[in-house]
Amino acid sequence: MDQHKISAASFSSFVLFFFCISLSSQTIRAEHTWQEAFKALGIAWNPDGTLNRSIDIPMVDPTPYADTKPAPIALSQDIYLSPNSKAYIRLYIPVNPPKNRKLPLIIYLHGGDFVLFSVSTVIFHNFCNDIASQFPAVVASVEFRLAPENRLPAAYDDALNAIFWPRTRPWGSAAVIPGWSTLISPGFSCWAAAPAAT
């Protein structure tokens, strides 16, 4: 008797599920054009194929020196991933890193779904400053190429190059950065968190 009730309940659930899917398949049609999507994102498509982004987002330069005003909580510097690449990382270190201790390296990918924003966007810059200072950690925030100007997988390639970047350690003038003990890769909307030991 109980088996009959369970199977009847399962059948009812299946019918309800099938009914909902059949109704939704009629409404899953794109009613909007790509022009409307670009307009909502503040992107203007030009006839020559270039784009203009009209969203006014506050941007910040890196802070490579501790003697700037106001006093920074972390130092930051932009380092290109390769000589021919437009992608770079903004590297953050605490102003006073702990002595005789390796810091974790956090490779961070900013939000914006590979379409919007930058490492220079105030909210992401301040977030990385706070993490570097409070954790403390070395933070490598990745400036990847944005779509639609750069077709996917360009942003993915830049992200992977940044993940492999610690192997090469092209410090440039940032040679004072301590070594690290752990590699952590968090992100906002464009990347899943994936900690890994190095």
C-alpha positions as CSV (number, residue, x, y, z in Angstrom):
1,M,0.0,0.0,0.0
2,D,2.8,2.5,0.9
3,Q,4.6,1.6,-2.3
4,H,1.5,2.5,-4.3
5,K,1.3,5.9,-2.6
6,I,4.9,6.7,-3.2
7,S,4.7,5.7,-6.9
8,A,1.5,7.8,-7.3
9,A,3.3,10.8,-5.7
10,S,6.3,10.3,-7.9
11,F,4.0,10.1,-11.0
12,S,2.2,13.3,-9.9
13,S,5.6,15.1,-9.4
14,F,6.7,13.9,-12.9
15,V,3.5,15.2,-14.5
16,L,3.8,18.5,-12.8
17,F,7.5,18.8,-13.8
18,F,6.7,17.9,-17.4
19,F,3.8,20.4,-17.5
20,C,6.0,23.2,-16.1
21,I,8.7,22.5,-18.7
22,S,6.3,22.3,-21.6
23,L,4.9,25.7,-20.6
24,S,8.3,27.3,-20.0
25,S,9.6,26.2,-23.4
26,Q,7.1,28.5,-25.0
27,T,8.3,31.5,-23.0
28,I,12.1,30.9,-23.3
29,R,12.4,33.0,-26.4
30,A,14.8,36.0,-26.7
31,E,12.5,39.0,-26.9
32,H,15.4,41.5,-26.8
33,T,18.1,42.4,-29.2
34,W,21.8,42.6,-28.6
35,Q,21.5,46.4,-29.1
36,E,19.2,46.6,-26.1
37,A,21.6,44.5,-24.0
38,F,24.5,46.7,-24.9
39,K,22.4,49.8,-24.1
40,A,21.6,48.4,-20.7
41,L,25.3,47.8,-20.1
42,G,26.2,51.3,-21.2
43,I,28.0,50.0,-24.3
44,A,27.7,51.7,-27.7
45,W,28.5,49.7,-30.9
46,N,30.2,51.8,-33.5
47,P,29.8,51.2,-37.3
48,D,33.5,50.5,-37.6
49,G,33.2,47.6,-35.1
50,T,34.7,49.4,-32.1
51,L,32.9,50.0,-28.8
52,N,32.4,52.9,-26.5
53,R,31.7,52.2,-22.8
54,S,29.7,55.1,-21.3
55,I,29.4,53.9,-17.7
56,D,31.3,56.3,-15.5
57,I,33.1,54.1,-13.1
58,P,35.7,55.6,-10.7
59,M,39.1,54.2,-11.3
60,V,42.3,54.3,-9.2
61,D,46.0,54.1,-10.1
62,P,48.3,51.7,-8.3
63,T,50.1,52.9,-5.2
64,P,53.8,51.7,-5.4
65,Y,55.2,53.9,-2.7
66,A,54.4,54.1,1.0
67,D,55.1,57.8,1.3
68,T,52.0,58.9,-0.6
69,K,49.1,60.7,1.0
70,P,46.8,59.4,2.4
71,A,49.1,56.6,3.7
72,P,48.3,53.4,1.9
73,I,47.4,50.2,3.8
74,A,48.9,48.1,0.9
75,L,51.3,48.8,-1.9
76,S,50.4,48.0,-5.5
77,Q,52.1,47.8,-8.8
78,D,51.0,46.8,-12.3
79,I,53.0,44.0,-13.9
80,Y,52.4,42.8,-17.5
81,L,52.0,39.0,-17.9
82,S,54.1,39.0,-21.0
83,P,55.8,41.7,-23.2
84,N,53.2,41.4,-26.0
85,S,50.1,41.0,-23.8
86,K,47.5,43.6,-22.9
87,A,46.8,41.6,-19.8
88,Y,48.5,42.4,-16.6
89,I,48.2,41.9,-12.9
90,R,48.0,44.5,-10.2
91,L,50.1,43.1,-7.4
92,Y,49.3,44.2,-3.8
93,I,51.5,43.6,-0.7
94,P,51.0,44.8,2.8
95,V,52.9,48.0,3.7
96,N,54.6,46.1,6.6
97,P,54.6,42.4,5.7
98,P,55.4,40.0,8.6
99,K,59.1,39.2,8.9
100,N,60.4,35.7,8.3
101,R,57.1,34.3,7.1
102,K,55.8,33.5,3.7
103,L,52.5,35.0,2.8
104,P,49.7,33.3,0.8
105,L,49.4,34.4,-2.8
106,I,45.8,35.2,-3.8
107,I,45.1,35.4,-7.6
108,Y,42.0,37.4,-7.8
109,L,39.7,37.9,-10.8
110,H,37.4,40.9,-10.5
111,G,33.6,40.8,-11.2
112,G,31.9,41.9,-14.3
113,D,31.3,38.6,-16.2
114,F,34.3,39.2,-18.4
115,V,32.5,42.2,-19.9
116,L,32.8,45.1,-17.4
117,F,35.2,46.7,-14.9
118,S,38.9,46.5,-14.3
119,V,41.5,46.0,-11.6
120,S,41.5,49.8,-11.4
121,T,37.8,50.0,-10.5
122,V,37.6,51.5,-7.1
123,I,35.6,48.7,-5.4
124,F,37.9,45.9,-6.6
125,H,41.1,47.9,-5.9
126,N,40.0,48.7,-2.4
127,F,38.9,45.1,-1.8
128,C,42.4,43.8,-2.8
129,N,44.0,46.5,-0.7
130,D,42.0,45.4,2.3
131,I,42.7,41.7,1.7
132,A,46.5,42.3,1.3
133,S,46.6,44.4,4.5
134,Q,44.2,42.5,6.8
135,F,44.9,38.9,5.8
136,P,47.9,39.6,5.2
137,A,48.6,38.2,1.8
138,V,50.1,39.0,-1.6
139,V,47.2,39.7,-4.0
140,A,47.5,39.4,-7.8
141,S,44.4,41.0,-9.3
142,V,44.2,40.1,-13.0
143,E,43.4,42.7,-15.7
144,F,42.0,40.5,-18.4
145,R,40.8,41.4,-21.9
146,L,37.1,42.2,-21.9
147,A,34.4,40.9,-24.3
148,P,33.0,41.7,-26.7
149,E,36.0,43.7,-27.9
150,N,38.1,40.5,-27.4
151,R,36.2,37.3,-28.1
152,L,36.2,34.5,-25.6
153,P,38.4,32.6,-24.8
154,A,40.7,35.7,-24.6
155,A,39.7,36.5,-21.0
156,Y,40.1,32.8,-20.0
157,D,43.5,32.7,-21.6
158,D,44.5,35.8,-19.6
159,A,43.2,34.2,-16.4
160,L,45.1,31.0,-17.0
161,N,48.3,33.0,-17.8
162,A,47.9,34.8,-14.5
163,I,47.5,31.5,-12.6
164,F,50.7,30.2,-14.2
165,W,52.5,33.5,-13.6
166,P,53.9,32.6,-10.2
167,R,56.1,30.0,-11.8
168,T,57.9,32.7,-13.8
169,R,57.9,35.4,-11.1
170,P,58.7,38.3,-13.4
171,W,59.0,40.8,-10.5
172,G,60.4,43.7,-12.3
173,S,60.9,46.5,-9.7
174,A,58.8,44.5,-7.2
175,A,61.7,42.3,-6.2
176,V,61.1,43.0,-2.5
177,I,57.9,40.9,-2.5
178,P,58.2,37.9,-0.1
179,G,57.7,34.3,-1.2
180,W,54.4,32.7,-0.7
181,S,53.2,29.5,1.0
182,T,49.8,28.9,-0.6
183,L,48.1,29.8,-3.9
184,I,44.4,30.8,-3.6
185,S,42.2,31.8,-6.5
186,P,39.0,33.5,-5.5
187,G,36.8,35.7,-7.7
188,F,33.5,37.4,-8.0
189,S,31.0,36.6,-10.8
190,C,33.5,35.5,-13.3
191,W,35.5,32.8,-11.5
192,A,35.0,30.1,-8.9
193,A,37.2,29.9,-5.9
194,A,39.9,27.2,-6.2
195,P,42.5,27.0,-3.6
196,A,45.6,25.0,-4.4
197,A,48.9,24.5,-2.6
198,T,52.0,25.5,-4.5
